[in-house]
Amino acid sequence: MSEGRLIYCARGENSPYLIAEKRRILVLRALTWENRLLTGFMTLSGIRSPLEFRVFHVNGIALHVVLAGPASGKPLIFLHGFPEFWFAWRLQIDHFVSSGYRVIIPDQRGYNLSDKPAGIASYSIDLLARDVVGVLDTVADSKAFVVGHDWGAGVAWYLAARYSERVSRAAMLSVPHPRIFIRNLIMNPAQLRRSSYILFFQLPWLPEHILRRRDWALLVGALRNTCPPGVFSDPDLEQYKKSWGRKGALTTMLNWYRAALLRPSKLALDSKSSRVKVPALLIWGKNDQFAGEAMARESLQYCDNGHLEMFETATHWVQHEEPAQVNTLLSQFFA
């Protein structure tokens, strides 16, 4: 098979085709154009596995989802965070495809090629989790392994606690349990300083204006300046800029943060509903500039069967910096 081969199809919620023929044509045209754009991109990124790019209609929206590996493989869904998109997991795809997993990587709502519904209320954590459940219901008949990083880890915590019937095991990278995070925001001045950007993101329009300036300099810096040199290459960053520049994307990406404060989840507020009963793995970089390491250990108190793996020299972007070790840890955890 050729490197970076792309397979595209569009799928409706209750039909193998989109319900509206006109929309089907528009979607397929868009995907054909994206195919031309991404063919070189996939080769450049070194992904050897054939990729399927699909559009699933779930939970009232259209989600762009990348699939790889055998359709009969154990379902494994990866959830990206801010400010990334499915590309965040490029260094995990080949490893898990070669191990026989059915790899599922959505652009989460508001990001990249997925729908971007208007309004802060459209980004409540329960809606975000239900999107993932909808994808799993479309792709998988069995429970899935769930892996999330950053905001994706926030969704993974929620799924593990509230939708345990769909989750076999859950791995969270670089983000603590929601109750631990809220407690530290309120009671830990050091963590409040680390998370001050969240308060800035609550402002209307100004964050969007500032983040777009100087060719996305602040977002580029949030990636490059918080990890070792070379982790995010120039070609990688061009793909991120393309995703940030899609119409309406920056506002909908920021709306995740706005909804988190304006519409907090029961998981963050109710200790009983926040308990994680499925096996949980927390992976953390000790040099994470956004979250203190103590929160990682504290998170285990909300897990019936939780385990922490601390990387002594890694940062927030641990799956980018230490892909081989992260892949091995996840494989052992899923076995």
N, C-alpha and C positions, 0 to 999 in steps of 0.2 A: 504494500500500500504506500502511496506517496505521502510525504511528510506534509502535515497540515491540511489534509483533504477535508473539505467542508460538505456537509449534507444539510440541506434546508428543507423544512416543510412547515406548514401552518396547520394548527389543529384547534378546532372549536371545543367549547365546553361539553356539548352534548352530541357532537358530530365530528367525523374525521376531517371535516372542512369547516371553514368559517361560515357562520350562518348567513351573513350578508355577502353576496357575490361581489358587490362593488368593493367592500372592505377587503375581501380576500385578494382581489387583484392589486389593491394598493399595498397591502402587506407584502405580497410576493414581490412586487416591484421594489419595495424598500429593501427586502432581504436580498434580492438579486444585486442591488447596488452595494449593500453591505458586504456581500460575497466578494465583489471585486475589490473592495477596500481591504478586507481582512485576509485575503489569500496570502499576500506577502507578509502580513503581520504575523500570521501563524507560523510561517517558516522562520521568520526572524526570531520569534520567541522560542523556537526549538521544541515545540510540542509535536511529538511524533505520532500520537494517537489520532485516529480519525475522529472528528468532532461533528456532532449534529447540533445545528442551531434551530431551535423551535420557538413558536409562540403559543403559549397556553393561556386560555381564558379561564381564570380562577378568581373566585371572591370578587367578581364584578369588574376585574381589570385584565389587561393583557400583559403577561410576563414573558420576557425573553429568557430562554433557558438553554444552557449548553449541556449536552449529554455526551458521554463517552463510555466506552466499555460495553461488554455484552449485555443485551437486554435482560438476560436471565440471571445476571450477577446480583449479588447482594446490594441493595440500594444504599448509597452513601451520598449525602447532600452536604455541600460546602456553602456557607453563608458569609459573604464579604461584609466589610464595614466601611466606614467613612475614611477617606474620600475615594474608595476604590470601586470596582465592579467585578464581574466574574473573573477577570484577568488576574485578580489577587491570588488565585489558586493555580496559576500556570505551572508552578514547580511541584505540584502534587498530582496533577492529572496522570502523567505517564506511569508513575509508581503504582497508583491504585488501579489503573486500567490493566497493567501487567499482572496485578494480583487477582484479577477477575471481578472487580467491583463494577457496578453500574454507577458511574459518577454523574452527579446531577448538580449543576451550578447555575442558579438563577441570578440575573440582574435583579436585585430586590426593587420593590416599587419605589419610583422616584429616581432611579439610577439608569444611566446609559440608555439601552434600547427598550426598557420596560415602560409601561404607562406611568404618567406623572399626574395623578389626580390632584385637583386644586384643594387648598384648605389644609390647615394644620391638623384638623380632626381626622383627616385621611391617613395619618401616620401614627396612630395610636399603636401601642405594642401588640394589642390583641389582633388588630387587622394585619400587622406585619407577620405575626405567627400564623394566622389563618391563611395567608398567602402561601406559606411554606407547606402547610397541611394540604392545601389545594393542589400544589405541585406534586406532593407525594401521592395523593389519591389518584392523580392522573397517571403517574409513572410507575408506582410500586404497589404491589398487592400485600406486602409484608411491612413489618416495622423497619425503620431505616436507622442507620448510623448518621448522627448529626455532628457537624463540625462548624464552629463559628469563630470569627475573629472580629475584635472591636465591636461595632454595633451588631454584627452577625452573631457574636457571642452573647450579646444581650438577648437576641431573639432565641438563641439556642437554650439559654437558661429558662426562658419562658416556656418554650416547647417542652423541655424536660420536666418542668413542674406541672404544667397545665394540660399538656397533650401527650402524656406518657404512653398512651395506647398506640401512638405512632412512632415512638422513639425506642430503639433498642439500647443504644448507649450514646452519650453526648460528650463532646470535647469542646471546651471553651478556651480560647486563646486571648490572653491580655486584657480580659475584663472580668471583674469580680461579680459575685452574686449581687443582684439589684439591691437587696436590703443592706448589704455591706457598703455598697457604693453610696447610697443615700445617707446612711449613718455617717460616713466619713466626710461627705460634702457638708453636713451640718456641724459636725463636731471636730473635724480635723482641719485646722487652718492650712496646713501644708498641702493637703489634697485639694482644698478649695482653690489654692493658688495654681496647682497643676491643671485644674479643670476650669479655670476662669474663662477659657474660650467658649465654654458652654453658655455662660451668662451673656457673653458678647453676641452669640448666635441668636439669642432671644429677640434682639432688636429687629424691627422691620427694615428691609431694603438695604441698610447700611452694610451689613456683612457681605451681601452679594456684591455690592459696588467695590468694596475693598478687596475681596478675594479675587475679583477679575483683573485687578490692576497689574500692570507690568507682566503681562503674559502669565497670569496665575502664580505670581511669585510666592505668595504666602502658602498656598497649597503645595507647591513644589517644595518649599522649605519645610513644611510639616512632614513631608516624606524624607527628603534628603538630609535635612539637618538634625534629624533625631535617630539616625542609624549610621553605621559605618559607611565610608565611601564605596561606591560601586554597587550598592544593593539595588538601587533604582537607576537603570541606565537611561541615557538620553532617548533612545527609541521607546523604552517603557513609558517614560514621562509623556511622550507625544501621544501615546494611546490614552493615558489618563486625561490629558488636556482635551482630547477629542470627546471623551465621555462627559467631562465637566461642561463643555461648550454646547452640548445639545440643548435645544430650546426648552427652557423651564427647568432644566436639571438642577442647577445650583440651588434654587429656592426649595425644590422638593427634597433635595439631599439635606438641607438645613432644617427642613420641617420635622425630620426625625427628632432633632434636639428640642425643637419648640414644643412638639407634642409630649415629649418625655416630662417636661416640667408642667405644662398646662393640663395634661391628661395622664397623670401617673398611674401605673398599673397596680392592681391588687397584689401582684407579686412583690412589689417594692414596699407595700404598706401592711400586708397581712402575713404574719409569720407562719400561720398554718398552711395557707395556700401556696407558700413559696418553697415548701420542702421538696427537694429533688430526691426521688426514690430510685430512679434508674441509675446504673453505674455512670459516674461522671469523672472526667479527667480535665484538670486545669493545667494549662501550659503557660508559663510566664517567663518573660525576660527580666532579669534583675535590674537592668539599666533602662527600664521603661520610663520615659520622661512624663508620661501622662497619668500613670497610676502607680501608687506606692505598693511595694511588694507585700507589706503586711496584710493588705486587703486580700491577697491570694490565699494566704493561710486562714484568714478569718472566714473565707467563703466556705471552707470545708465543713463548718458547723451546720450548714443548711443541706448537707448531702448525707444520705444514708450510707452510700458507698462511694466516697470521693477520694481522689488521689491528686496530688500536686507534683508537677515536674518543673523545677526552677532551672532556667538557663543562666549561668553566672555572668556571662558576657553579652547576652542578647538584649535587644531593646523591644519596643512595642511591636516591631515588625518581624516577629520571631520566625514565622514560616517562610519569609523571604531570606532571612539571614542564615538560618540553619535548616534548610529544607530536608536534607537527608536524615538528620536526627529527628525532626518533627515527624516525617513520614514513618520512620521506624517506630517511634513511640505510638503513633496512631495505629499502625498495623498490629502491634503487640496488644494494644488496648482492645481492638476489635476482635482479636482472635478468640 
